Amino acid sequence: MNKHYPLDEAFRKKLRDFAPEPPMHLWEQIEQERNWRHRFLNKARQHQPLVVLGGAILLVGLSWLAWPIQPPVLQSFPVPLSTAVASLAPPEKESVSTLPRLQNTAPPLINQNGSPALASNIIKPIALPGTNTSSEVTAGINAEAFPAEGQMSQEQQTVAFSLPEVRPFRDPLPPVLPTLMEQETEKEPGLLKNLFSPEPKCAEFGHGVWSFYLDALASPDLSIRQMQPRNPEYEEYVQSRRETESNMLAFSGALRLSMVSDKGLAVRTGINYSQINEKFTYFSGSEEIIQYINRYDQDGNVIGTDTLIEVGARHKVTHNQYRMLDIPFLLGYEIGKGRLGVSLNGGAYLNLLFRQKGDFLSPQDLRPVSFDSGNPDAYPAFKQQVGLGWYGSIGFAYRTSANLQIVLEPHFKIFPKSVTRDQYAVTQRYMSTGLFIGLRQQL
């Protein structure tokens, strides 16, 4: 500052003890810039011993799983020699019948020159049923009735017709050696044996028989609210909110698609809408209300302002509404006997939208203020999304016809995270329970 002007020094001394309060939106922008990586690293630093211990346990577990695996020994796998012998002259048609071995009982033939014939050992053919034996030659033919050349050709023909039919020789298949994967599977324990199965099998889901159902459900709900102060100094404020707010009847509706196997496994998803209703009641026996009223002339210009002060009792009643839109991801198991079926379901609820509207006490002066997710000027206390919730139920279904069932399903739902922002003085969580009533149509 310029010391030649004492007025500047006076302002500096007067204003040095005053500091502007940071606006709410500034902290919100800072929180938005901190992504999930910053939050994850901060939590990891806070729980560093647990993170180190978990990493050590994971490393030991992986080492234990990988330790039994040993490299295969190549010497334990001999290569067999091939013993297949190809037939030199395979016949055109393979004989199916089995012929017995025949003995030669005919005397040796003597040709005209007195020397034994070439075909000295002639085998008598066996006449099979259905065959022509007119061309067969037996050993009783007189050798003198034919010349030598004719006898030679006849003997050759006899030999050609009497020789047994040659069948191809088939070697037995060589023994199949166990593969590398099979031998390693026999050595591994039961945990890793399934991982190295030489014949993997597909998962069996009741031979692929699945049924599809469409559920239309509605439920009256009872909501349970839990509020805790973020700072001990707001304990009185939390107590004031509990005294001025009360629960009312809530409700929810769901449209779900279910896929059920013949083994009883069920997978469900869809859309779910729920609304929590509360009543805010405020009464003040002596309260001062100041109103400023502008006075205008004929042209619409402000010519003055009147101040109106009202002192008296104030009574305010507001119905607060908290609306949620969720997508369920549920797994279940169903059993049935006759027309009656019972199911057990559980899973997660993914919140898509969270909208609010109503009044509550301000943490600054304990006077009523409005909150509205659709009004940017309202008090910013609640989030736009709640996060992940948990769901559980027991369902009862009664079959009225071939494709229609009546469903009764007691259920509960809980959202572990707070629905209020981190800058707000109070954490607020909800749990609800109710009874779904509706119809199930098989598609």
Helices and strands as residue ranges (DSSP letters): H 6-15, H 24-33, H 36-46, H 48-66, G 74-76, G 143-145, H 148-162, H 180-187, H 190-193, G 206-208, E 210-229, G 232-234, H 235-244, E 245-247, E 250-261, E 265-296, E 302-337, E 340-361, E 368-372, E 388-399, E 404-415, E 426-442
